[in-house]
Amino acid sequence: MNIIQNSIDAMPDGGRISIIAEDDHTAGNIKISITDNGQGIAADLLQKVSEPFFSSHKDEGMRGLGLAIVRDIIKAHGGQWDIQSIPGAGTTVILYLRMADKVSG
């Protein structure tokens, strides 16, 4: 939910959010891509966005923990993530989550 809220915040005049889920049987992952056509993230900030207490919204009372928590939850479940962004064009967050083992019965 935090990723989607960040997308909404990046599009103050409206825009489009796309969520795509795909399976990758060869890697045993589910790939979830969340893409917006918002403001994008500057290259110098891209590596900082998942650091605890980093926020570009400090004047609005944000705490800067959202993406740090998302990152930690993904890693705790054996997953990975990637953030790709083009300033002025939008951002894509890609989550790779391990598929659960098939339960017989």
C-alpha positions in Angstrom: 0.0 0.0 0.0 2.9 2.4 0.7 4.2 2.0 -2.8 0.8 2.9 -4.2 0.4 5.9 -1.9 3.9 7.1 -3.0 2.7 6.9 -6.6 -0.4 8.9 -5.8 1.7 11.5 -4.1 3.9 11.8 -7.1 0.9 12.7 -9.3 -0.7 15.7 -7.6 -2.6 16.6 -10.8 -3.7 13.0 -11.5 -2.1 10.3 -13.5 -2.0 6.6 -14.1 -0.9 3.8 -11.8 -0.4 0.3 -13.3 0.0 -2.9 -11.3 1.1 -6.0 -13.1 1.7 -9.4 -11.6 3.5 -12.1 -13.5 4.9 -15.5 -12.6 8.4 -16.6 -13.5 8.4 -20.4 -13.2 12.1 -20.7 -14.2 13.1 -18.5 -11.2 10.3 -19.5 -8.9 9.2 -16.0 -8.4 6.2 -13.8 -8.7 7.1 -10.4 -10.2 4.9 -7.5 -9.3 5.5 -4.2 -11.1 3.9 -0.9 -9.8 4.3 1.9 -12.4 3.2 5.5 -12.3 3.6 8.4 -14.7 4.3 10.9 -11.9 7.3 13.2 -11.3 9.9 10.5 -11.1 12.8 10.4 -8.7 16.1 12.2 -9.4 19.1 9.9 -9.8 20.9 11.3 -6.7 17.9 10.5 -4.6 17.1 7.0 -6.0 19.5 5.2 -3.8 18.3 7.1 -0.7 14.6 6.5 -0.9 14.7 3.2 1.0 16.9 4.6 3.8 15.1 4.9 7.1 13.9 8.4 7.9 14.7 9.7 4.3 11.7 11.6 2.9 11.2 14.3 0.3 8.0 15.3 2.2 9.5 16.3 5.6 7.5 19.5 5.6 4.3 17.4 5.5 5.1 15.5 8.7 6.1 12.3 6.9 8.5 10.0 8.8 10.4 8.5 5.9 10.0 4.9 7.1 7.5 3.6 4.5 9.9 2.3 1.8 12.4 1.1 4.4 9.7 -1.1 5.9 8.6 -2.3 2.5 12.2 -3.2 1.7 12.7 -5.1 5.0 9.4 -7.0 4.6 10.3 -8.1 1.0 13.8 -9.2 2.2 12.3 -11.1 5.2 10.3 -13.2 2.8 13.3 -14.0 0.6 12.4 -11.5 -2.0 14.1 -8.6 -3.8 13.1 -5.3 -5.3 14.2 -2.8 -7.8 13.2 0.8 -8.3 13.6 2.4 -11.8 12.8 6.0 -12.4 13.0 8.7 -15.0 12.6 12.3 -13.6 9.6 13.9 -15.2 8.3 10.6 -16.6 7.5 8.3 -13.7 8.7 5.4 -11.5 8.4 1.6 -11.5 8.9 -0.5 -8.4 9.4 -4.2 -9.1 8.9 -6.7 -6.4 10.2 -10.3 -6.8 8.6 -12.7 -4.3 9.4 -16.4 -3.9 6.4 -18.6 -4.9 5.2 -20.8 -2.0 5.9 -24.5 -2.2 2.9 -26.5 -3.5 1.1 -28.2 -0.7 -0.2 -31.7 -1.5 -3.5 -32.8 -0.5 
